Amino acid sequence: MAVLYSNALVLRVGGQTADVTVLAVNSGMYRVRATVAVPDLGGRIVDDVLVEHFAAEFQRFLSSIAVDS
């Protein structure tokens, strides 16, 4: 019978925090190796960063269309 070993990284960005968990997987058994919550990275902060990024990309796209016309 083959025994499988691997590791997994689980990232969950929630309303208030971002949670990161490292799991060790051994033949279907999961063991939590480490976990941490980052209170400065979640919810509204992530939303704001994404909106700023895509607004800048959209503005760049619009300016390239105006130059091409």
mmCIF file of the N, C-alpha and C atoms, coordinates in Angstrom:
data_MODEL
# 
_entry.id   MODEL 
# 
loop_
_atom_site.group_PDB 
_atom_site.id 
_atom_site.type_symbol 
_atom_site.label_atom_id 
_atom_site.label_alt_id 
_atom_site.label_comp_id 
_atom_site.label_asym_id 
_atom_site.label_entity_id 
_atom_site.label_seq_id 
_atom_site.pdbx_PDB_ins_code 
_atom_site.Cartn_x 
_atom_site.Cartn_y 
_atom_site.Cartn_z 
_atom_site.occupancy 
_atom_site.B_iso_or_equiv 
_atom_site.pdbx_formal_charge 
_atom_site.auth_seq_id 
_atom_site.auth_comp_id 
_atom_site.auth_asym_id 
_atom_site.auth_atom_id 
_atom_site.pdbx_PDB_model_num 
ATOM 1   N N  . MET A 1 1  ? 0.838   -1.172 0.000   1.00 0.00 ? 1  MET A N  1 
ATOM 2   C CA . MET A 1 1  ? 0.000   0.000  0.000   1.00 0.00 ? 1  MET A CA 1 
ATOM 3   C C  . MET A 1 1  ? 0.894   1.250  0.000   1.00 0.00 ? 1  MET A C  1 
ATOM 4   N N  . ALA A 1 2  ? 0.603   2.198  -0.891  1.00 0.00 ? 2  ALA A N  1 
ATOM 5   C CA . ALA A 1 2  ? 1.388   3.431  -0.983  1.00 0.00 ? 2  ALA A CA 1 
ATOM 6   C C  . ALA A 1 2  ? 0.966   4.406  0.111   1.00 0.00 ? 2  ALA A C  1 
ATOM 7   N N  . VAL A 1 3  ? 1.944   5.036  0.714   1.00 0.00 ? 3  VAL A N  1 
ATOM 8   C CA . VAL A 1 3  ? 1.690   6.058  1.727   1.00 0.00 ? 3  VAL A CA 1 
ATOM 9   C C  . VAL A 1 3  ? 2.002   7.402  1.092   1.00 0.00 ? 3  VAL A C  1 
ATOM 10  N N  . LEU A 1 4  ? 1.029   8.309  1.124   1.00 0.00 ? 4  LEU A N  1 
ATOM 11  C CA . LEU A 1 4  ? 1.190   9.613  0.494   1.00 0.00 ? 4  LEU A CA 1 
ATOM 12  C C  . LEU A 1 4  ? 1.432   10.688 1.542   1.00 0.00 ? 4  LEU A C  1 
ATOM 13  N N  . TYR A 1 5  ? 2.459   11.480 1.311   1.00 0.00 ? 5  TYR A N  1 
ATOM 14  C CA . TYR A 1 5  ? 2.768   12.591 2.190   1.00 0.00 ? 5  TYR A CA 1 
ATOM 15  C C  . TYR A 1 5  ? 2.736   13.869 1.366   1.00 0.00 ? 5  TYR A C  1 
ATOM 16  N N  . SER A 1 6  ? 2.124   14.894 1.909   1.00 0.00 ? 6  SER A N  1 
ATOM 17  C CA . SER A 1 6  ? 2.162   16.196 1.245   1.00 0.00 ? 6  SER A CA 1 
ATOM 18  C C  . SER A 1 6  ? 1.824   17.273 2.257   1.00 0.00 ? 6  SER A C  1 
ATOM 19  N N  . ASN A 1 7  ? 2.014   18.485 1.830   1.00 0.00 ? 7  ASN A N  1 
ATOM 20  C CA . ASN A 1 7  ? 1.677   19.644 2.644   1.00 0.00 ? 7  ASN A CA 1 
ATOM 21  C C  . ASN A 1 7  ? 0.694   20.508 1.869   1.00 0.00 ? 7  ASN A C  1 
ATOM 22  N N  . ALA A 1 8  ? -0.121  21.255 2.589   1.00 0.00 ? 8  ALA A N  1 
ATOM 23  C CA . ALA A 1 8  ? -1.092  22.142 1.953   1.00 0.00 ? 8  ALA A CA 1 
ATOM 24  C C  . ALA A 1 8  ? -1.093  23.474 2.686   1.00 0.00 ? 8  ALA A C  1 
ATOM 25  N N  . LEU A 1 9  ? -1.258  24.531 1.919   1.00 0.00 ? 9  LEU A N  1 
ATOM 26  C CA . LEU A 1 9  ? -1.379  25.874 2.471   1.00 0.00 ? 9  LEU A CA 1 
ATOM 27  C C  . LEU A 1 9  ? -2.805  26.337 2.205   1.00 0.00 ? 9  LEU A C  1 
ATOM 28  N N  . VAL A 1 10 ? -3.506  26.729 3.248   1.00 0.00 ? 10 VAL A N  1 
ATOM 29  C CA . VAL A 1 10 ? -4.890  27.185 3.129   1.00 0.00 ? 10 VAL A CA 1 
ATOM 30  C C  . VAL A 1 10 ? -4.926  28.660 3.484   1.00 0.00 ? 10 VAL A C  1 
ATOM 31  N N  . LEU A 1 11 ? -5.451  29.477 2.565   1.00 0.00 ? 11 LEU A N  1 
ATOM 32  C CA . LEU A 1 11 ? -5.572  30.915 2.791   1.00 0.00 ? 11 LEU A CA 1 
ATOM 33  C C  . LEU A 1 11 ? -7.042  31.276 2.744   1.00 0.00 ? 11 LEU A C  1 
ATOM 34  N N  . ARG A 1 12 ? -7.523  31.938 3.786   1.00 0.00 ? 12 ARG A N  1 
ATOM 35  C CA . ARG A 1 12 ? -8.910  32.381 3.832   1.00 0.00 ? 12 ARG A CA 1 
ATOM 36  C C  . ARG A 1 12 ? -8.922  33.859 4.181   1.00 0.00 ? 12 ARG A C  1 
ATOM 37  N N  . VAL A 1 13 ? -9.473  34.655 3.289   1.00 0.00 ? 13 VAL A N  1 
ATOM 38  C CA . VAL A 1 13 ? -9.591  36.089 3.537   1.00 0.00 ? 13 VAL A CA 1 
ATOM 39  C C  . VAL A 1 13 ? -11.046 36.349 3.897   1.00 0.00 ? 13 VAL A C  1 
ATOM 40  N N  . GLY A 1 14 ? -11.260 36.732 5.133   1.00 0.00 ? 14 GLY A N  1 
ATOM 41  C CA . GLY A 1 14 ? -12.615 36.939 5.625   1.00 0.00 ? 14 GLY A CA 1 
ATOM 42  C C  . GLY A 1 14 ? -12.942 38.408 5.803   1.00 0.00 ? 14 GLY A C  1 
ATOM 43  N N  . GLY A 1 15 ? -13.977 38.654 6.562   1.00 0.00 ? 15 GLY A N  1 
ATOM 44  C CA . GLY A 1 15 ? -14.460 40.012 6.771   1.00 0.00 ? 15 GLY A CA 1 
ATOM 45  C C  . GLY A 1 15 ? -13.545 40.865 7.616   1.00 0.00 ? 15 GLY A C  1 
ATOM 46  N N  . GLN A 1 16 ? -12.824 40.256 8.521   1.00 0.00 ? 16 GLN A N  1 
ATOM 47  C CA . GLN A 1 16 ? -11.971 41.011 9.437   1.00 0.00 ? 16 GLN A CA 1 
ATOM 48  C C  . GLN A 1 16 ? -10.496 40.658 9.336   1.00 0.00 ? 16 GLN A C  1 
ATOM 49  N N  . THR A 1 17 ? -10.183 39.427 8.974   1.00 0.00 ? 17 THR A N  1 
ATOM 50  C CA . THR A 1 17 ? -8.795  38.970 8.973   1.00 0.00 ? 17 THR A CA 1 
ATOM 51  C C  . THR A 1 17 ? -8.503  38.079 7.772   1.00 0.00 ? 17 THR A C  1 
ATOM 52  N N  . ALA A 1 18 ? -7.238  37.845 7.575   1.00 0.00 ? 18 ALA A N  1 
ATOM 53  C CA . ALA A 1 18 ? -6.789  36.807 6.642   1.00 0.00 ? 18 ALA A CA 1 
ATOM 54  C C  . ALA A 1 18 ? -6.190  35.704 7.514   1.00 0.00 ? 18 ALA A C  1 
ATOM 55  N N  . ASP A 1 19 ? -6.620  34.481 7.289   1.00 0.00 ? 19 ASP A N  1 
ATOM 56  C CA . ASP A 1 19 ? -6.127  33.346 8.059   1.00 0.00 ? 19 ASP A CA 1 
ATOM 57  C C  . ASP A 1 19 ? -5.301  32.448 7.152   1.00 0.00 ? 19 ASP A C  1 
ATOM 58  N N  . VAL A 1 20 ? -4.136  32.032 7.638   1.00 0.00 ? 20 VAL A N  1 
ATOM 59  C CA . VAL A 1 20 ? -3.260  31.140 6.891   1.00 0.00 ? 20 VAL A CA 1 
ATOM 60  C C  . VAL A 1 20 ? -3.010  29.908 7.754   1.00 0.00 ? 20 VAL A C  1 
ATOM 61  N N  . THR A 1 21 ? -3.198  28.720 7.146   1.00 0.00 ? 21 THR A N  1 
ATOM 62  C CA . THR A 1 21 ? -2.984  27.462 7.856   1.00 0.00 ? 21 THR A CA 1 
ATOM 63  C C  . THR A 1 21 ? -2.123  26.551 6.992   1.00 0.00 ? 21 THR A C  1 
ATOM 64  N N  . VAL A 1 22 ? -1.143  25.912 7.613   1.00 0.00 ? 22 VAL A N  1 
ATOM 65  C CA . VAL A 1 22 ? -0.316  24.912 6.934   1.00 0.00 ? 22 VAL A CA 1 
ATOM 66  C C  . VAL A 1 22 ? -0.733  23.551 7.470   1.00 0.00 ? 22 VAL A C  1 
ATOM 67  N N  . LEU A 1 23 ? -1.093  22.651 6.533   1.00 0.00 ? 23 LEU A N  1 
ATOM 68  C CA . LEU A 1 23 ? -1.520  21.300 6.894   1.00 0.00 ? 23 LEU A CA 1 
ATOM 69  C C  . LEU A 1 23 ? -0.504  20.280 6.401   1.00 0.00 ? 23 LEU A C  1 
ATOM 70  N N  . ALA A 1 24 ? -0.289  19.234 7.179   1.00 0.00 ? 24 ALA A N  1 
ATOM 71  C CA . ALA A 1 24 ? 0.483   18.072 6.737   1.00 0.00 ? 24 ALA A CA 1 
ATOM 72  C C  . ALA A 1 24 ? -0.533  16.964 6.468   1.00 0.00 ? 24 ALA A C  1 
ATOM 73  N N  . VAL A 1 25 ? -0.432  16.339 5.299   1.00 0.00 ? 25 VAL A N  1 
ATOM 74  C CA . VAL A 1 25 ? -1.363  15.285 4.913   1.00 0.00 ? 25 VAL A CA 1 
ATOM 75  C C  . VAL A 1 25 ? -0.575  13.983 4.824   1.00 0.00 ? 25 VAL A C  1 
ATOM 76  N N  . ASN A 1 26 ? -1.033  12.972 5.536   1.00 0.00 ? 26 ASN A N  1 
ATOM 77  C CA . ASN A 1 26 ? -0.357  11.681 5.578   1.00 0.00 ? 26 ASN A CA 1 
ATOM 78  C C  . ASN A 1 26 ? -1.408  10.596 5.421   1.00 0.00 ? 26 ASN A C  1 
ATOM 79  N N  . SER A 1 27 ? -1.479  10.010 4.230   1.00 0.00 ? 27 SER A N  1 
ATOM 80  C CA . SER A 1 27 ? -2.438  8.931  3.934   1.00 0.00 ? 27 SER A CA 1 
ATOM 81  C C  . SER A 1 27 ? -3.872  9.305  4.301   1.00 0.00 ? 27 SER A C  1 
ATOM 82  N N  . GLY A 1 28 ? -4.252  10.522 3.946   1.00 0.00 ? 28 GLY A N  1 
ATOM 83  C CA . GLY A 1 28 ? -5.621  10.958 4.190   1.00 0.00 ? 28 GLY A CA 1 
ATOM 84  C C  . GLY A 1 28 ? -5.863  11.580 5.555   1.00 0.00 ? 28 GLY A C  1 
ATOM 85  N N  . MET A 1 29 ? -4.882  11.542 6.430   1.00 0.00 ? 29 MET A N  1 
ATOM 86  C CA . MET A 1 29 ? -4.997  12.167 7.757   1.00 0.00 ? 29 MET A CA 1 
ATOM 87  C C  . MET A 1 29 ? -4.406  13.576 7.678   1.00 0.00 ? 29 MET A C  1 
ATOM 88  N N  . TYR A 1 30 ? -5.129  14.549 8.206   1.00 0.00 ? 30 TYR A N  1 
ATOM 89  C CA . TYR A 1 30 ? -4.688  15.945 8.179   1.00 0.00 ? 30 TYR A CA 1 
ATOM 90  C C  . TYR A 1 30 ? -4.216  16.357 9.564   1.00 0.00 ? 30 TYR A C  1 
ATOM 91  N N  . ARG A 1 31 ? -3.083  17.054 9.604   1.00 0.00 ? 31 ARG A N  1 
ATOM 92  C CA . ARG A 1 31 ? -2.573  17.590 10.863  1.00 0.00 ? 31 ARG A CA 1 
ATOM 93  C C  . ARG A 1 31 ? -2.239  19.060 10.641  1.00 0.00 ? 31 ARG A C  1 
ATOM 94  N N  . VAL A 1 32 ? -2.749  19.909 11.523  1.00 0.00 ? 32 VAL A N  1 
ATOM 95  C CA . VAL A 1 32 ? -2.450  21.337 11.430  1.00 0.00 ? 32 VAL A CA 1 
ATOM 96  C C  . VAL A 1 32 ? -1.045  21.551 11.956  1.00 0.00 ? 32 VAL A C  1 
ATOM 97  N N  . ARG A 1 33 ? -0.186  22.087 11.090  1.00 0.00 ? 33 ARG A N  1 
ATOM 98  C CA . ARG A 1 33 ? 1.211   22.334 11.476  1.00 0.00 ? 33 ARG A CA 1 
ATOM 99  C C  . ARG A 1 33 ? 1.397   23.753 12.000  1.00 0.00 ? 33 ARG A C  1 
ATOM 100 N N  . ALA A 1 34 ? 0.653   24.694 11.443  1.00 0.00 ? 34 ALA A N  1 
ATOM 101 C CA . ALA A 1 34 ? 0.749   26.081 11.894  1.00 0.00 ? 34 ALA A CA 1 
ATOM 102 C C  . ALA A 1 34 ? -0.481  26.831 11.412  1.00 0.00 ? 34 ALA A C  1 
ATOM 103 N N  . THR A 1 35 ? -0.860  27.841 12.163  1.00 0.00 ? 35 THR A N  1 
ATOM 104 C CA . THR A 1 35 ? -1.962  28.698 11.747  1.00 0.00 ? 35 THR A CA 1 
ATOM 105 C C  . THR A 1 35 ? -1.731  30.095 12.312  1.00 0.00 ? 35 THR A C  1 
ATOM 106 N N  . VAL A 1 36 ? -2.158  31.082 11.551  1.00 0.00 ? 36 VAL A N  1 
ATOM 107 C CA . VAL A 1 36 ? -2.006  32.463 11.992  1.00 0.00 ? 36 VAL A CA 1 
ATOM 108 C C  . VAL A 1 36 ? -3.127  33.292 11.376  1.00 0.00 ? 36 VAL A C  1 
ATOM 109 N N  . ALA A 1 37 ? -3.572  34.288 12.123  1.00 0.00 ? 37 ALA A N  1 
ATOM 110 C CA . ALA A 1 37 ? -4.560  35.246 11.629  1.00 0.00 ? 37 ALA A CA 1 
ATOM 111 C C  . ALA A 1 37 ? -3.873  36.601 11.506  1.00 0.00 ? 37 ALA A C  1 
ATOM 112 N N  . VAL A 1 38 ? -4.068  37.254 10.374  1.00 0.00 ? 38 VAL A N  1 
ATOM 113 C CA . VAL A 1 38 ? -3.463  38.569 10.136  1.00 0.00 ? 38 VAL A CA 1 
ATOM 114 C C  . VAL A 1 38 ? -4.593  39.608 10.175  1.00 0.00 ? 38 VAL A C  1 
ATOM 115 N N  . PRO A 1 39 ? -4.714  40.340 11.280  1.00 0.00 ? 39 PRO A N  1 
ATOM 116 C CA . PRO A 1 39 ? -5.867  41.241 11.431  1.00 0.00 ? 39 PRO A CA 1 
ATOM 117 C C  . PRO A 1 39 ? -5.834  42.458 10.509  1.00 0.00 ? 39 PRO A C  1 
ATOM 118 N N  . ASP A 1 40 ? -4.670  42.786 9.958   1.00 0.00 ? 40 ASP A N  1 
ATOM 119 C CA . ASP A 1 40 ? -4.569  43.966 9.098   1.00 0.00 ? 40 ASP A CA 1 
ATOM 120 C C  . ASP A 1 40 ? -4.827  43.654 7.634   1.00 0.00 ? 40 ASP A C  1 
ATOM 121 N N  . LEU A 1 41 ? -5.260  42.437 7.327   1.00 0.00 ? 41 LEU A N  1 
ATOM 122 C CA . LEU A 1 41 ? -5.463  42.053 5.935   1.00 0.00 ? 41 LEU A CA 1 
ATOM 123 C C  . LEU A 1 41 ? -6.757  41.257 5.823   1.00 0.00 ? 41 LEU A C  1 
ATOM 124 N N  . GLY A 1 42 ? -7.814  41.967 5.565   1.00 0.00 ? 42 GLY A N  1 
ATOM 125 C CA . GLY A 1 42 ? -9.095  41.286 5.419   1.00 0.00 ? 42 GLY A CA 1 
ATOM 126 C C  . GLY A 1 42 ? -10.191 42.269 5.076   1.00 0.00 ? 42 GLY A C  1 
ATOM 127 N N  . GLY A 1 43 ? -11.290 41.734 4.645   1.00 0.00 ? 43 GLY A N  1 
ATOM 128 C CA . GLY A 1 43 ? -12.501 42.499 4.403   1.00 0.00 ? 43 GLY A CA 1 
ATOM 129 C C  . GLY A 1 43 ? -12.308 43.777 3.627   1.00 0.00 ? 43 GLY A C  1 
ATOM 130 N N  . ARG A 1 44 ? -12.564 44.878 4.263   1.00 0.00 ? 44 ARG A N  1 
ATOM 131 C CA . ARG A 1 44 ? -12.567 46.200 3.629   1.00 0.00 ? 44 ARG A CA 1 
ATOM 132 C C  . ARG A 1 44 ? -11.193 46.555 3.045   1.00 0.00 ? 44 ARG A C  1 
ATOM 133 N N  . ILE A 1 45 ? -10.124 46.169 3.722   1.00 0.00 ? 45 ILE A N  1 
ATOM 134 C CA . ILE A 1 45 ? -8.781  46.497 3.243   1.00 0.00 ? 45 ILE A CA 1 
ATOM 135 C C  . ILE A 1 45 ? -8.521  45.823 1.901   1.00 0.00 ? 45 ILE A C  1 
ATOM 136 N N  . VAL A 1 46 ? -8.863  44.538 1.795   1.00 0.00 ? 46 VAL A N  1 
ATOM 137 C CA . VAL A 1 46 ? -8.675  43.807 0.543   1.00 0.00 ? 46 VAL A CA 1 
ATOM 138 C C  . VAL A 1 46 ? -9.558  44.405 -0.546  1.00 0.00 ? 46 VAL A C  1 
ATOM 139 N N  . ASP A 1 47 ? -10.804 44.717 -0.212  1.00 0.00 ? 47 ASP A N  1 
ATOM 140 C CA . ASP A 1 47 ? -11.715 45.346 -1.177  1.00 0.00 ? 47 ASP A CA 1 
ATOM 141 C C  . ASP A 1 47 ? -11.131 46.644 -1.720  1.00 0.00 ? 47 ASP A C  1 
ATOM 142 N N  . ASP A 1 48 ? -10.608 47.477 -0.823  1.00 0.00 ? 48 ASP A N  1 
ATOM 143 C CA . ASP A 1 48 ? -10.046 48.769 -1.237  1.00 0.00 ? 48 ASP A CA 1 
ATOM 144 C C  . ASP A 1 48 ? -8.847  48.595 -2.168  1.00 0.00 ? 48 ASP A C  1 
ATOM 145 N N  . VAL A 1 49 ? -7.966  47.654 -1.853  1.00 0.00 ? 49 VAL A N  1 
ATOM 146 C CA . VAL A 1 49 ? -6.784  47.407 -2.690  1.00 0.00 ? 49 VAL A CA 1 
ATOM 147 C C  . VAL A 1 49 ? -7.202  46.906 -4.072  1.00 0.00 ? 49 VAL A C  1 
ATOM 148 N N  . LEU A 1 50 ? -8.171  45.995 -4.125  1.00 0.00 ? 50 LEU A N  1 
ATOM 149 C CA . LEU A 1 50 ? -8.645  45.482 -5.413  1.00 0.00 ? 50 LEU A CA 1 
ATOM 150 C C  . LEU A 1 50 ? -9.311  46.578 -6.243  1.00 0.00 ? 50 LEU A C  1 
ATOM 151 N N  . VAL A 1 51 ? -10.125 47.404 -5.623  1.00 0.00 ? 51 VAL A N  1 
ATOM 152 C CA . VAL A 1 51 ? -10.784 48.498 -6.349  1.00 0.00 ? 51 VAL A CA 1 
ATOM 153 C C  . VAL A 1 51 ? -9.743  49.465 -6.900  1.00 0.00 ? 51 VAL A C  1 
ATOM 154 N N  . GLU A 1 52 ? -8.754  49.833 -6.098  1.00 0.00 ? 52 GLU A N  1 
ATOM 155 C CA . GLU A 1 52 ? -7.702  50.733 -6.574  1.00 0.00 ? 52 GLU A CA 1 
ATOM 156 C C  . GLU A 1 52 ? -6.946  50.125 -7.746  1.00 0.00 ? 52 GLU A C  1 
ATOM 157 N N  . HIS A 1 53 ? -6.612  48.847 -7.654  1.00 0.00 ? 53 HIS A N  1 
ATOM 158 C CA . HIS A 1 53 ? -5.869  48.183 -8.719  1.00 0.00 ? 53 HIS A CA 1 
ATOM 159 C C  . HIS A 1 53 ? -6.665  48.172 -10.019 1.00 0.00 ? 53 HIS A C  1 
ATOM 160 N N  . PHE A 1 54 ? -7.908  47.717 -9.961  1.00 0.00 ? 54 PHE A N  1 
ATOM 161 C CA . PHE A 1 54 ? -8.698  47.592 -11.182 1.00 0.00 ? 54 PHE A CA 1 
ATOM 162 C C  . PHE A 1 54 ? -9.122  48.957 -11.727 1.00 0.00 ? 54 PHE A C  1 
ATOM 163 N N  . ALA A 1 55 ? -9.298  49.949 -10.881 1.00 0.00 ? 55 ALA A N  1 
ATOM 164 C CA . ALA A 1 55 ? -9.585  51.299 -11.370 1.00 0.00 ? 55 ALA A CA 1 
ATOM 165 C C  . ALA A 1 55 ? -8.386  51.841 -12.144 1.00 0.00 ? 55 ALA A C  1 
ATOM 166 N N  . ALA A 1 56 ? -7.173  51.610 -11.638 1.00 0.00 ? 56 ALA A N  1 
ATOM 167 C CA . ALA A 1 56 ? -5.967  52.050 -12.340 1.00 0.00 ? 56 ALA A CA 1 
ATOM 168 C C  . ALA A 1 56 ? -5.809  51.302 -13.662 1.00 0.00 ? 56 ALA A C  1 
ATOM 169 N N  . GLU A 1 57 ? -6.074  49.993 -13.676 1.00 0.00 ? 57 GLU A N  1 
ATOM 170 C CA . GLU A 1 57 ? -5.992  49.219 -14.911 1.00 0.00 ? 57 GLU A CA 1 
ATOM 171 C C  . GLU A 1 57 ? -7.027  49.686 -15.928 1.00 0.00 ? 57 GLU A C  1 
ATOM 172 N N  . PHE A 1 58 ? -8.238  49.977 -15.485 1.00 0.00 ? 58 PHE A N  1 
ATOM 173 C CA . PHE A 1 58 ? -9.292  50.452 -16.378 1.00 0.00 ? 58 PHE A CA 1 
ATOM 174 C C  . PHE A 1 58 ? -8.925  51.822 -16.943 1.00 0.00 ? 58 PHE A C  1 
ATOM 175 N N  . GLN A 1 59 ? -8.380  52.697 -16.107 1.00 0.00 ? 59 GLN A N  1 
ATOM 176 C CA . GLN A 1 59 ? -7.953  54.022 -16.570 1.00 0.00 ? 59 GLN A CA 1 
ATOM 177 C C  . GLN A 1 59 ? -6.839  53.885 -17.608 1.00 0.00 ? 59 GLN A C  1 
ATOM 178 N N  . ARG A 1 60 ? -5.903  52.980 -17.364 1.00 0.00 ? 60 ARG A N  1 
ATOM 179 C CA . ARG A 1 60 ? -4.818  52.740 -18.315 1.00 0.00 ? 60 ARG A CA 1 
ATOM 180 C C  . ARG A 1 60 ? -5.375  52.210 -19.633 1.00 0.00 ? 60 ARG A C  1 
ATOM 181 N N  . PHE A 1 61 ? -6.341  51.312 -19.563 1.00 0.00 ? 61 PHE A N  1 
ATOM 182 C CA . PHE A 1 61 ? -6.980  50.775 -20.745 1.00 0.00 ? 61 PHE A CA 1 
ATOM 183 C C  . PHE A 1 61 ? -7.691  51.869 -21.538 1.00 0.00 ? 61 PHE A C  1 
ATOM 184 N N  . LEU A 1 62 ? -8.432  52.718 -20.832 1.00 0.00 ? 62 LEU A N  1 
ATOM 185 C CA . LEU A 1 62 ? -9.157  53.807 -21.506 1.00 0.00 ? 62 LEU A CA 1 
ATOM 186 C C  . LEU A 1 62 ? -8.197  54.789 -22.187 1.00 0.00 ? 62 LEU A C  1 
ATOM 187 N N  . SER A 1 63 ? -7.102  55.080 -21.533 1.00 0.00 ? 63 SER A N  1 
ATOM 188 C CA . SER A 1 63 ? -6.137  56.020 -22.119 1.00 0.00 ? 63 SER A CA 1 
ATOM 189 C C  . SER A 1 63 ? -5.463  55.401 -23.350 1.00 0.00 ? 63 SER A C  1 
ATOM 190 N N  . SER A 1 64 ? -5.278  54.085 -23.367 1.00 0.00 ? 64 SER A N  1 
ATOM 191 C CA . SER A 1 64 ? -4.678  53.452 -24.546 1.00 0.00 ? 64 SER A CA 1 
ATOM 192 C C  . SER A 1 64 ? -5.657  53.455 -25.712 1.00 0.00 ? 64 SER A C  1 
ATOM 193 N N  . ILE A 1 65 ? -6.949  53.367 -25.455 1.00 0.00 ? 65 ILE A N  1 
ATOM 194 C CA . ILE A 1 65 ? -7.943  53.436 -26.525 1.00 0.00 ? 65 ILE A CA 1 
ATOM 195 C C  . ILE A 1 65 ? -7.975  54.835 -27.116 1.00 0.00 ? 65 ILE A C  1 
ATOM 196 N N  . ALA A 1 66 ? -7.897  55.860 -26.268 1.00 0.00 ? 66 ALA A N  1 
ATOM 197 C CA . ALA A 1 66 ? -7.949  57.240 -26.745 1.00 0.00 ? 66 ALA A CA 1 
ATOM 198 C C  . ALA A 1 66 ? -6.734  57.557 -27.604 1.00 0.00 ? 66 ALA A C  1 
ATOM 199 N N  . VAL A 1 67 ? -5.580  57.008 -27.262 1.00 0.00 ? 67 VAL A N  1 
ATOM 200 C CA . VAL A 1 67 ? -4.357  57.248 -28.038 1.00 0.00 ? 67 VAL A CA 1 
ATOM 201 C C  . VAL A 1 67 ? -4.444  56.533 -29.390 1.00 0.00 ? 67 VAL A C  1 
ATOM 202 N N  . ASP A 1 68 ? -5.044  55.344 -29.398 1.00 0.00 ? 68 ASP A N  1 
ATOM 203 C CA . ASP A 1 68 ? -5.148  54.561 -30.638 1.00 0.00 ? 68 ASP A CA 1 
ATOM 204 C C  . ASP A 1 68 ? -6.141  55.161 -31.625 1.00 0.00 ? 68 ASP A C  1 
ATOM 205 N N  . SER A 1 69 ? -7.117  55.911 -31.152 1.00 0.00 ? 69 SER A N  1 
ATOM 206 C CA . SER A 1 69 ? -8.170  56.441 -32.026 1.00 0.00 ? 69 SER A CA 1 
ATOM 207 C C  . SER A 1 69 ? -7.729  57.619 -32.841 1.00 0.00 ? 69 SER A C  1 
# 
